[in-house]
Amino acid sequence: MRVLQISSAKTYGGGERHVIDLSRGLLERGHEVFAAVRPTCTWRKRLDFLPEEHVFEVSIRNSFGVLSAMRIAEFVRDNDIELIHAHVARDYVPASIACMAAKSSRYLVTRHVMFPLKPFNKFALRNCARFIGVSDAVGVELRKLFAKERVRVIPNGIDLARYKAESGQEKRAEFREFHSIPADAPLVGTLGELKEQKGQRDLILAAHEVLKEVPEAYFVIVGQDHSLDGRFRRELKRLASVMGMEEHFLWLDWLEDTSEFFAAIDLFVSPSHSESFGLAILEAMAFGVAVVATETEGAKELLGETEQLVPVRDPLKMSRAIVRFLTGDLERMEAAAAAKLRAEQKYSLVRMLDATEALYREILAEKA
């Protein structure tokens, strides 16, 4: 199959990681993979496994980018592309137009977020063969707008072989020594873009309560603030400082390799206000790290019914869960082992690739 993956995202996040993992996996399975990205995207180098001529730069600024759609259609015709797969909301309509203009390909989208699509998409995307939701909750939202037979749920997956091969103790020691964190100090971590929706402020408020019970604890917050002035990051650091916790916090930008981070921490916390899936949670599970997460739809699907879930925007209950796991070694280890097993059974990259590949074949068979 000859497949074009489209993503106009400028910065790198969970959706972009999905595109990269999917593209690499399809390529390894013998398919010809192409990618359309914006000229200013910061993650193009992550697609270096594709031939240079297979990566197409196009500026999709909004949902009505007709000129961009025509450029995509020309690229589709020139490369005999059979399937167009779009991943960002503003790409959906231009990709739909490109598919109609090219006339030779089929079209599908993956929805990576919980936010509902606008009603006009029901008509604008009438030529879309399938809509993929990355979780059951996203699938529910999609079925509110589109016929249920056109909606499929294919959960994100990760390469579990990588996590089995990691040498945890050595990486744990290296990370802590490099960042001057005591080897035996309880360490809590979170990872994600720094923005209001991700809930890092709630974690800082929870940390203030945690330190009353576990004064030797440390916290590491990993993530970039992509706003123009970086105001939210400064606000978070100021809050930690005002509350007298500055020495207990480590701030890191987005990590190319997260293995040392996950090896070093004792507990991963996802304080998000909304999460459609939660790749960072899944990565913690795969590394065998216990998780405390807010009751977002994504976290509930990943972790199942468990005491690891706490209410959204409730720092006090979050702090109690953190203290319980930091002071209860056996409970923490049991939760970590159960989460790791659940990741291996339900969220492998192989499972995601199998399901996506099967859907591609189904769509092309309908065309034939």
Number of C-alpha atoms within 10 A of each C-alpha: 17 18 25 26 21 26 24 24 21 16 14 15 14 16 20 21 16 20 20 20 21 23 24 17 20 20 18 11 11 10 15 17 23 25 24 23 21 19 14 14 15 13 18 20 9 13 18 12 11 17 11 11 8 16 19 17 19 19 16 23 12 15 15 15 17 16 15 21 26 19 16 26 26 15 19 25 17 10 14 15 22 20 23 26 26 27 23 19 21 18 24 27 21 27 30 25 24 26 27 17 17 21 13 15 21 24 27 25 25 23 25 23 21 21 13 13 15 9 11 9 14 15 10 14 21 11 15 20 19 24 25 22 27 26 24 18 20 27 20 17 18 24 16 13 17 18 12 14 10 14 22 23 20 21 23 26 23 23 16 18 12 11 18 12 8 14 12 17 11 12 17 19 16 16 19 20 12 8 9 10 20 14 14 9 15 19 22 24 23 25 27 23 22 24 20 12 13 19 21 25 24 21 27 23 18 22 29 18 19 24 16 11 15 16 14 14 21 22 24 18 22 19 18 20 17 15 11 6 9 13 13 18 21 11 12 18 17 14 16 19 14 10 12 11 18 14 10 18 21 16 13 12 14 18 13 6 8 14 20 20 20 26 23 24 23 22 23 25 25 27 32 25 18 20 24 22 27 24 23 17 26 26 22 29 27 28 23 26 26 27 28 27 25 26 22 22 19 27 26 20 17 21 23 13 10 10 11 23 23 22 15 18 17 15 23 19 17 29 23 17 21 26 20 16 20 22 13 11 12 11 14 20 16 13 22 22 18 15 25 22 14 18 24 18 10 14 21 19 21 15 17 22 20 14 15 19 17 11 17 21 13 12 16 16 9 9 12 5
